[in-house]
Structures are given as structure tokens and as C-alpha cells.
Amino acid sequence: MSNDNDNRADQAAPPAGKEKPALNPVQVVSSVLAAGLGVQSSKNRERDFKQGRIGVFIAAGIIFTLLFIGTVFTVVKLVLKGAGH
């Protein structure tokens, strides 16, 4: 019976030295921008799910959303100001 438990433990743990490195900040920003604009490749999406951490993507997504809303707001204000409103 202990042999079955040993086999299960071996299957659950990733092999030593085979762990994929975490995504670097440039990869996270690139993925968030691509996903936000709707042009994320399936290869990068799969990489993000395998190597990325959810908290990092949530934080980056919130920052991207706030920057996007702020940019749209600023552009609209500038256009309305230029139009004389």
C-alpha cells in the first residue's frame, strides 16, 4: 500500500529541475496589453496559464484598465476643449 502512495507523490510533484521559470515583467505587460486589445496568441496564452501567477495578472490588468480609462478620458477632454466646449 505504501508503494501506491509513493507513486502518487511522484506523479503530483514536478520533477526536479523541470520547473518553468516565472514570467518576467516585460512578458506580463506584453500579455496584458495583447489580451486587453484582443490580439493575444494562443501560444502566449498557454504560456501565461502554465508559468504566470494569477495575482500578477490581476494587478497588471487593473493597472492597464485604469490607464486605458484615464487615457480615453483625457483624449475626450482635449478634443472637447479644442472644439470650443
N, C-alpha and C positions, 0 to 999 in steps of 0.2 A: 504494500500500500504506500509506503514511503517513496517507492520508485515513481509512482504516478504523480505524487506531489512534486518531486524533483523535476519531472518532465514539464509539468505545468509552469513551474517557476522559471525554467529555462526559456519557455516559449513567451512568457509575459515580459521578461526583461530584454531590452535590446542588447545585442552583442557588444562587447567592449570594443571601443574604437570605431564603431559603426554609427555613432550618433551624428546626426546632421547638425552643422553649426547654425546658430540663431541668425536671423536676418540682420543685416546691418542697417543703420538709419536711412541710407540712400535707397535701399531696396524697399523699405517700409513706405517712405514718402512716394516713391515711384508707383508702388502698388496702390496706395490710397488715391493718388491722382488719377491713375488709369481706371480704377474702379469707379471713382466719382464721376468721371467723364464717360463711363460706359465702354471703354476700349480695353479692358483687362483681358489678356490672353489666358487660355485655359492652362497653359504650361505654368505661367506665373501664379495663377490662382491655386493650382495644386501645390506648388512650392510653398505658398503662403500658409495653406492649411497644414502642411507637414512640418514646416520649420518655424512658422510665426507663433507669437503669443497673442492671445485674444486681447489682453489689456492694452498692448502697444497699438494694435489696430483700432481699438475703440477710441483711445486718446487721439491718435492721428486723424481719425475720421471726424471727431468733434472739432478739432482744430481746423481741419480743412473746411468743414461746413461753416464755421464761424467766419473764416477768412473769405469764403465764397459769398456769404450773405453780406459781409461788410463791403466787399468789392462791388457787388451789384448795387447796393445802397449808395455808395459813393459815386459810381458812374451815373446813376439816375439823378442824383442831386446836381452833379456837374452839368449834365445835359439840360435839366430844367433851368438851372441858373443861366446857362448860355442862351437859352430860348427866351429869357426875359421873365420867367415866372418866379 
